[in-house]
Amino acid sequence: MSAYAVPEAAVNKALSKAGFADNSRFSSPTFPAMGRRLALALVIGACGLPGISAAATWMTVDQDSFNYASQTPENSTFNTWFWREDSAASHRFNVSDVDGCTAEKPCVALTASAYAVNTAYTNAEMYNNSCSKGASDSKMAAVDKAAEAVGASAEKAGKAQQTEAATSADASQQLATLGLSVWGKALQRHVTTLCDQPYPYQSAKSPLTPKGITSSWSHNAPVHLESNPLSMTLYDVEADWKATRDIVFNNPYRADINDSLLLTTEIRATTQNQGGSRGWGFWNTTMDPGMMQLAWFMEYSMPQSDTKDGQSNRTLLMQTIGRTEDGKSLRYCSTVLDSKEFSIYDWHTYKIELRYDGVQYLVDGRKVADHRQINLEKPMAFHNWVDNRNYLQKNDSEPANFPLTQAKENYIRQFSVESTPAATLPAPEGEALGSCTTLSEGVILSDLLKMLLKDAQF
């Protein structure tokens, strides 16, 4: 089933019940799919539809229980994700020996490990895997699509940038330079080789690697590949294989004027006294402020030892970045989560209801943020991460990353994304919850980061 489609049989049944026995006109060129949705929305309230009611019923688009011990990982949900590990970071699978994680309901642990003398970026993250090919796609077809998308962007990059990149001694940038001019079979073979290998951070013989993993290819997860402009520039300083895999991002989840999405996940964090960030939610995986879009829960923290007596060392924000209704400017919304009422260091169910023109955030069924008049039309990926990044850095004398004296972990045990026709959702009730700001044209990344941190209570 398409991530953005109501089942055909259900639509036909509803339209027929409403008296449209010949509903072929709803799929004609003059009455496209959007018209069928409108017709469906008009008859739902009057005649009803199995599985859909005036109070919206959500249909599963994607889900993962993280029980990798009970399935064959190859072609399963394990390869839905790119399990990213930077510096002293790792993942543990099928965790059943910590609070809230059992053999029947196992967890994945994302760990930014303690390494007190290390100020390198340490990040454990999961996001949608770009080594994706649909059930009917060949391996090379997916790579061809990726290379073609990036090649089109690369052609616009300009010869000056190519010359600058060519002078770089960094191997990953030399590889990126190759991609600026010719995304040929050599690069395709390189990407294929990387996706052909199993979980790339650990040996296939590692006890932490689920059995049955023979490659990183995902066959049955949602796919929407988009080129990553930064992979072609000197701003990308990834390791060779990471840069190559990230020439495209897989951003498969999108809310639009026709469909709304609902993310549900169960997560618990550990270790409150360390610095860095962590979070979970939707992001279109780009650092370009002109294109950035996100809707997530994010914690900013500093080491407790750096705070004054009685001062909190962390803030959890619900943050949304999208566009104004006319699409001309960036719009940013933010709400602080009451940590005394909802501690992320206990198990909670987090929901993000993503509409075309707004976002609602819920914790354990209670609405805690409602950001309106903000358009989120771009496809996004699910991200869950924990790191040591110092987003609170005030000057160059402060470290870009905090050294960790204790490990920080995120445990996740449930994930799903559901879809419903937007017309079936009631209008948001009550007042909006959160503050929103329209950003000026030409905003740069440093300005955007300042906006993201303006509500941090330090």
N, C-alpha and C positions, 0 to 999 in steps of 0.2 A: 504494500500500500504506500502511495506517495505520502511524504511527510505533510503535504499541504492539500490533501484531497479527502473529501467525504466519500465513503464507499459507494460505488456506482449503484449497486443494488438498493442501498438504503435511500439514495436520492430518488431513483425511479419509483420506489414504493411510495415515498412521501408525495411526489408529484401526481402519481396516478390516483392516490387516495384523495387528493384535492381536486380531482376532476380533469387533470391533464393526462389523459390516457396516451395521447400521442405527444410525448415530450421531446421528440427529436429536434423540435425547433429551438430547444434550449441549448443545443450543442452546435447549432449552425454558425457560420461565420458572422452572421448579423446578431447572434445572441450567444456569445462565447461562454466559457466556463464561469466567468463572473456573473453572467445572467442566470445561470443555473443555481448559483449560490444564493442570489437575490430571491429567486423564485422559491427556493427551499426555505429561506429565512421567513418569507411571507406566509408559508403554509404550516411551519412548525407549530406556532402557537395555536392554530386553528384545529389541526387534525392530529398532531403528535407524530412521533417517529420513533421506532424501537431504538433505544440506546441514545437518543437525543431528545431533549425537552427544552422548554423555554428557559429553564435554569440549565445552563450549558453542561453538556456531558463531554468529557475529555477523552480523546482516542490516542492510544499509545503510538508514538513515533519512534522512540528509542528507549532502551532500558538496559540496566546491568545490575545484577545482584552480587557481583564480585566473587561468586562461588566458583573459582577456577579449578578447584579440586574435583568437582563433580561433572565437569564437561571436558571435551577435547578442545584445548585452546585453539588449535588450528581452525580458522574460519569462524571462530566464536567471538564473544565479546571482549576477550583479552586484547585482541588486535584492533578493537575500536579505538584504543588509546595509544598515544605516543607517551611512553613513560620516561619523562625527561629527568636527567640527573646532572646537575652542575656542581663541580668541586666535591665537597664532602656531603653528598646527598645520596639517598637510595630509596627503594621501595621494598616493602615486604607484602607478600600475597598470602591469601588464605589464613589471615591472622585470627586465632580463636582463643588466645590466652590472656586477653586484656578485657577490662570492663566494657560490656556491651557488644563484644565480638565472640561469637560461638561457632561451633562446627556447623550448625544449621544456618547461621547467619554470619558468615565470616566478613572480615574487613580487609581493606588494603590500607597499609600504613605508609604515608609519605613522610620521610624523615630528613630534616636538615641536621646533620650530625654535629655533635660537640667537637670543636677544634679551636681551642682558645687562641692559638697564635695565627690562625688563618683569617685573613681579611679578604680573600677571594670571594666572588659571588657564589654562595651555596644555595641551591634551589632544587627542591623535589617537586615535580609538577606532572600533572596528567592533562592532556588535551587531545582533541580529535586528531587521529592519525592521518597524515597526508599520503601514506602508502596505501591508497585505497583503490579498489577496483570493484565495480559491481559484478553481480553474479554472471552477467552476460558480457562483461568487458574482458578483453585480454590484458595481460600484464603491461605490454608495451603501449596499448591504447591509453591507459591511464597516464603513463609517463609522457606519451606524445602530447596529451592534452595539457599537462603541466608545462612542458617545455615550450609549447606553442604560446601559452598564456604569458609566460615570462619573457619569451623572445619578443613578443609584440611590445611589451613594456620596455625591454632593453633597447629596442631600436630607437626609442625616444630619449634615451638617457644622454646621448651626445658623445662626440669623440673626445672632448676634453676630459670627461669623467673616465673614459676608457684609458686614456693616456696616464691619468693620475693613478688609476688602479693598477696599471701595468708596471708601475715603478715600485709597487709594494713587494716587500720580501716575504710577506705572509702567504703561505701556500694556499689557504682558503680563499684569499683575495685573488690570487692568480687563477684559481679555478673559476671564481666569479667573473673575472675579466674575460675568460673564454666564453662565458655565457652572454656577455654583453654583445658579442658580435655573431656568434654561431652557436645555436643550441642544437648541436648535431647528435649523431649516434653515440659519439664518445661520452658525452655528458649523460645521455640517456642510459648507457650501459652502467655508468657510475652510480646514478640514482637507483637503477635496478639492483645493482650489487648490494647497495646499502639496505634496500627494502627486502632483499632476499635473505638477509641474515636475521636470525632470531633476536629476541629482546637485546638491543645493542649494547646495553651497559653491563651485562653479565654473560658469562660463558653459558652455553647451552647445558653444560654439565653442572652448573651451580645449583645447590639445593634451593636457592631462592627463586629459580626460574621454573614456572609451571611446566609439567611434563607435556610433551607433544608439540612444543613450539619449534617450528622449522623455518619460519620467516616472519617478517613484520607486516605482511600484506593483510589487509582487511577486505573481506569479500562481501559482507552483508550489512555493513554500517552505513548510515546516511553519508552522502558525499556531495560536497560543493567546493571544488578546488578554486582558489584565487591566488594570483601571483603575489609575491612578497617583494615590493620594490627595494627594500633595504638589503635584500640578499645580493643585490648588484652593486652595492656601494661600499666604501671604506667604513661606513658606520657598522657594518656587520663584522664582528670579530669572533664569530663562532669558530669552534673547532671545525676542521675540514668536513667531516661527515655530517655534522649538524647543519652547517651552512648549506650543504648540498640538499639535504632532506627538506630544508626549510625554504627552498625556492618557491614553493607554494604552500599555502595553509589550507586546511580543510575546515571551512566554516559552514556547517550544514544546517544550522537552525535559524529560521527566519520568520518573524511576524510581519504581516503586511495588512493591507486594507481588508483582505478577505479572511485571514486566519490569525488567531492568537495562539501563543504557546504558553505552556506551564512547565517549569522545571521544579522537580521535587528531589531533594537529597537529604540524607541523614549523615551528619558529620559531628565529630567531637575533636577539639584541639587539646594539646597538652603544653605544659611549660609556659607559665605566665611571666617569668622574670627576664626573658631574653629580648633582644632587639631584632627588628626586621619587619617583614610583612607576611601576611597569609590571607587567603580568601578563596571564594568559590562563586561561580556564576557565569554569565555570558560575556564574551569579549570577541571582537573580530580579529584579534591576534596581531594587531599592528601598533607600532609606536608613532606612526605619522599622525600628528594632531588634526590635520585636515581631513583625515579619513576615519579617525578612531571612533568606535562605538562600543559601549559596554553597559552592563547592568549586573552588579555583583555586590556581595558582602565582602568587605575588606577591612582587615585589622592593620593598623599602623602601631608600632611599638618601639620603645628604646629600652636598653638594659635598665632594670630596676635600680641598679647601683648608680646610674647617672641622674636619677631624679632626686628632688628634695623630699624631706620627710613628709609623708602623708600624700604625696603627689602620685597620681596614677601614671603608669608607664605605657598605657596603651589606650586606643580608641577603636571601636568597631563602627564602620560607616556603611550604610547602603548608598551606593553611588551609581548614578546613571549619566552617561554621556551620549547625546544624540544630536539632532538638528532642530532648529526652529521650524515652525509649521510651514514657512515659505521655503525651507531648505537652504537658506542663504548663510546661516551662522550656526556655530556650535552652541549647544545649550547643555548646561551642567546642573544636575540636581543632587542633593545630599541630605541624608538624615542620620543622626546618631542613634545607634541601638543602645538602649538602657542595659548596661552590663550587669547591674544588680538584679534586674528582672530576668534577663536572658544571658547567661554566661555561655560563651562558645566552648568553655572547658567542661560542659556537661553535654550529653546527647540531646539534640534537638532536630526537628524536621524543618528544613528551610524550603520555602517556595518562592519562586519569582514568576509572576504572571506578566507576560510580555505582550503588550498590545502595540499596534502601529503608532499610537499617539500617547503612550504612557506605560508606566511600569508600577506594579504593586508588589510589595515584599511582605511575606508572612513568615512568622516563626510559630510553630506548633498550632497553626490554624488562625493565629491572631495577626491582623494587619498591622505592621509596624512602620511602613513607609508607603506613600502613594505619590508618585511623581507624574505630573500631568503636563500637557502641551509640549511634549518632547517626542519627536519622531525618531523611531528606530527601525529604519527600513533595510539596513544591511544584514546579510547573513552573518551569524556569529558561531563560535565554538563554545563548548563547556570547558572551563578551566578550574582546576583545583590545585593550589600550590602552597608551599611554606618555604620561606627564605630568610636571609639575613640582610637584605637590602636596607640601607639607611635613607629612606625617603624624607627624613626629617633634617637632612644635612643643610646647615645654614651657611657654611663657607668651606673652602677647599682644605682647610686644616682639619676638618672632621673626616672620619673614615667614610668611604662610599658604602662599605659593608661592615656590619658589626661582627666582631669575633663572637663565637658562641661557646659559652662555658657549660651549657647543657643542651642536649638534643631537643629540637622542636618537632612535633609530629601533628599531622592531620590524619584522623581515622575516618574512612568513608565506608558505609555498608549498604547504601541504597542510592540508586540514581534512575530517574526517568524523565523523559520529555514527552509531553502530550500536546495535542492540537485540537482546536475546536473552531468552527466558523465564527468569525468575529461578530456576526449579526446576532448570534445567540447569547452573547454576553450582556448582562445588564450594565448600565452606566455606573461608574464608580460612585459609591455613596459617601456622603459627608464631605468634609473639607480635605483638601490635599494635605499630605503629611510630609513635610520637607521643604527646603528652600531651593529655589532654582535661579540660575543666572545665565544670561545670554552673553557669550564671549565675543570680543571684537574680532573683526576679520584679521587674518594674518597671525593668529595666535601661534606661538612656538611652544615646543615641548616643555621648556622650563616654566613658562607662564601657566601651562596647563597643570603641571605638577603642583604649583603653588595653589591653584584653585582646588585641587584634590585634597590638599592638606589644610585648607582654611578652617575646617570644622574639627580638626584634630585637637583634642583638649589636653595640651601640654603646657 
